Amino acid sequence: MPFLTLSHIQKSFGGTRALTDANLSLHAGQVTALIGENGAGKSTLVKILSGVHQPDAGEIQLEGQAVRIDHPEHARELGISVVHQESVVFDNLSVAENMFVGDRPRERGWVSWRTMRQRAAEVLKQLDATFDPDAPAGSLSIAQKHVIQIARGLTRRARVLIMDEPTASLAHREVEELFGLTRKLSAAGCSVLFISHKFEEVFDIANRYSVFRDGASVGEGELAASSRDELIRLMVGRPVEQLFPKTPPELGEPLMRVEHLSRTGEFQDISFDVRRGEILGIYGLVGAGRTELAQVLFGLESADSGSIEVCGRRVAVKSVQEAVREGIAYVPEDRQTQGAILPFSIASNLALPNLTALAPRGWWSAQRETQLADEWVETLKVKTANTATVVQDLSGGNQQKVVIAKWLARKPKILILDEPTKGIDVGAKRAVHAVMDQFVHRGCAVIMISSDLPEILGMSDRILVMRRGRVRALFTREEATSEAVIRAATDA
Amino acid sequence: MNASLSAASRRDLVFGILTVALLAAVSVAFPSFASPANLADVLNDTSILILLALGQMLVIVTRGIDLSVAANLALSGMIVALLNRSFPAIGVLPIICIAALSGGVLGAFNGLLVWKLRLPPIVVTLGTMSIYRGVIYLLSQGAWVNENEMSREFLRFVRWDFVELTTLSWLAIVVALLGFIALRYSGAGRDMYAAGGNPTAAQYCGIDPGRMQFIAYVISGALAGVCGYLWVARFAVAYTDIALGFELQVIAACLIGGVAIAGGVGSVFGVVLGCLFIGIIRNALPLVGISAFWQMFINGLVILAAVLLSARQRERKRSILEAV
């Protein structure tokens, strides 16, 4: 008998139907993967299970008993623990306190810091975490903050553990550690719901799957009896014949050449070049210095030594303005806070790097702005009623298209993409990849930073692997295998 | 001390040393300033500020702001002054309870608007600031309640002293100690830091950030109410405009004391230091022969310096990208 069952759950927000007919069953000691494109209703389901939202209709059963999960604290009492997608960590509180917020150990009604610290240290030891329970959480890396969330679950003897895309910001080794832990919990009888976009991970960790599409369950079963293609077909509702829309490159002369670039504490002695028509993939673990490198190339930070050449001419990119003038564009990793201005419309977002073009005599023209936006929404097939739609209301994949479009509209020579398809659905991923392919065929170059190994292998012409701030390997497309790339990226 | 507060407590320590240095500098020029009697006077003079700033700290820590504290103080002060005039037989303890109740209700009104209607705290308290002042006028018809209309006991309570310190100072000390203990060892106290530090995460932990704001407003209001009685009794007069603009000094004391305007950060020790700093400046300037107008100037400089310091403390790395 399933430990937790959801049947015919419905939920609407205003006029939007987030869940129409959600069904799910979790079994003790099993890891169930929840798969679906963005907007399929996965996040809403998580919020219902964690007591943040109440379903409009349908039933939740725990051990055969119908339950109502009134609020997050209630979910916790029922033994449902959630590792959230976004980092829900209190930067201003210590690691130990973070693990016990909402359920602090007490002595005669008063918070017992001693017990809290002891128990936190025990749980952290169980997780082989090396950080100090007294350290402020704000001083930790994103991966470490995720570990805190998992530790939070462990302090409560969770019976159901929900992991909402926990690996999105984790490096390979950290994912392995997380999976080791997940297996341990599941072996101890815990039901795990694992939500991820990455099929490798799903097949690696889960026993069962449940696929959601447009707010409804469209299939579930044993993973052993299924295949990746079948899951993709269920997710998108159509077969996907080729995963990566990459066409053979037409390479030209080097567009950008970087020599011995260093920035203290972040990366050392980085040299590489990118040619016209080329997609250079940069792979590495979190903390390898990839984003930091990109930020130096884009003038957000300055290098301590080394040189950057664009089109054979040495340039000093001391500011973003200079980088943009040199034809460099950068699409950052976090589109929500760094890429797009969420409360602005699509048109206004697109206009931002293009104001000079839109304001020929110093006066901005709404007509030109709309024209530009219409053109790019059409080119990149952004799914929206019109360009006045606020970016916040778009799905993750369409938001990313807008962020890429605003730079493409400036006609850059070199496009730096930092985790371009992180957290976006299969359809949008494919569209972004196609845009990259078309872009380089116009004689431009792409530098793509990604932690998504299939993407790196599938899209790159050459792959630069970084580890701890240094270049560890450079593979051609033909040489690269997942084993070789991972070996170069890890400390092994 | 908890390491999560280590950056903050380091700051408190540095600021404590600065305050002592300021005290030493003034005392070198004016040895009489450092006499126990004078220091007791400074504390006495700063006590109401400390009480109000402690309440304000809770509000700011939970991401609110309370511009109505001084108006609340004046209204609650007027209510007890009028009561005392009409019923001189009422004892001081009931008077204090009524003042706290009145302040608490006014604070709760702020809190409800912020919590239930989700109105921005600065707008709500800007509005209630005017409303509360207006109500004083309606109650008093614009008239003053003077010393000769107050009972002896009403006036005397704030003037009792014990070991050189007056009731005012002792109240400030006791409330500061209680505040320290409550913020460090009570669930609600910790929840305030959590709710102010990351309201989204707090919700996922079963904490209602709006409810924490409400509680902060009620406490801040109740303290303002008590201060209303203390103020009226201390200066032996109640009228519409008492403590006019004092809320800005209260907020300034919090900011100087290291309370982060963005919420989640603030300590009782820091706030008390911030108040003492203002108190020392206020009492030393006349001695040094500098106009009291410079006091505002100096307070302002210190606020900017404090904000600058904490901004520099934040990780400079990728500040452009991570600024939210």
Contacts between the chains, C-beta under 8 A, distances in Angstrom:
chain1	res1	chain2	res2	distance
A	50	B	204	6.9
A	52	B	203	7.0
A	52	B	204	7.1
A	71	B	206	6.0
A	72	B	203	6.7
A	72	B	204	5.4
A	72	B	205	6.5
A	72	B	206	4.4
A	73	B	205	7.7
A	73	B	206	3.0
A	74	B	206	7.8
A	76	B	206	6.8
A	82	B	204	7.1
A	84	B	204	6.5
A	86	B	200	7.7
A	88	B	198	7.0
A	88	B	200	6.3
A	88	B	201	3.7
A	88	B	204	5.2
A	89	B	198	7.2
A	89	B	201	6.3
A	90	B	193	7.7
A	90	B	194	5.5
A	90	B	197	4.7
A	90	B	198	5.0
A	90	B	201	5.8
A	90	B	202	7.7
A	90	B	264	7.6
A	91	B	197	6.4
A	91	B	198	6.9
A	91	B	264	7.8
A	92	B	4	7.1
A	92	B	193	6.3
A	92	B	196	7.8
A	92	B	197	3.8
A	92	B	198	7.7
A	92	B	264	4.1
A	92	B	265	5.5
A	93	B	4	5.2
A	93	B	193	6.4
A	93	B	194	6.4
A	93	B	197	6.4
A	94	B	2	5.8
A	94	B	3	5.8
A	94	B	4	3.1
A	95	B	4	7.9
A	97	B	2	7.6
A	97	B	4	6.2
A	97	B	190	7.0
A	101	B	190	7.3
A	101	B	191	7.7
A	101	B	194	5.0
A	101	B	201	7.9
A	101	B	202	7.4
A	101	B	205	4.5
A	101	B	207	7.3
A	102	B	205	3.6
A	102	B	206	4.6
A	102	B	207	6.4
A	104	B	187	6.2
A	104	B	190	6.5
A	106	B	187	7.4
A	109	B	186	8.0
A	110	B	185	4.2
A	110	B	186	6.7
A	111	B	184	7.4
A	111	B	185	4.9
A	111	B	186	6.8
A	111	B	187	6.5
A	111	B	190	6.0
A	113	B	2	6.6
A	132	B	3	7.1
A	134	B	2	6.7
A	134	B	3	3.3
A	134	B	4	6.9
A	134	B	6	8.0
A	135	B	3	6.1
A	135	B	4	7.7
A	136	B	3	6.9
A	136	B	4	4.7
A	136	B	6	7.1
A	136	B	7	6.8
A	137	B	4	7.5
A	295	B	318	6.9
A	295	B	321	7.3
A	300	B	318	7.5
A	300	B	320	5.7
A	300	B	321	6.6
A	301	B	318	7.4
A	332	B	321	6.6
A	337	B	321	8.0
A	337	B	322	7.7
A	337	B	324	5.8
A	338	B	321	5.3
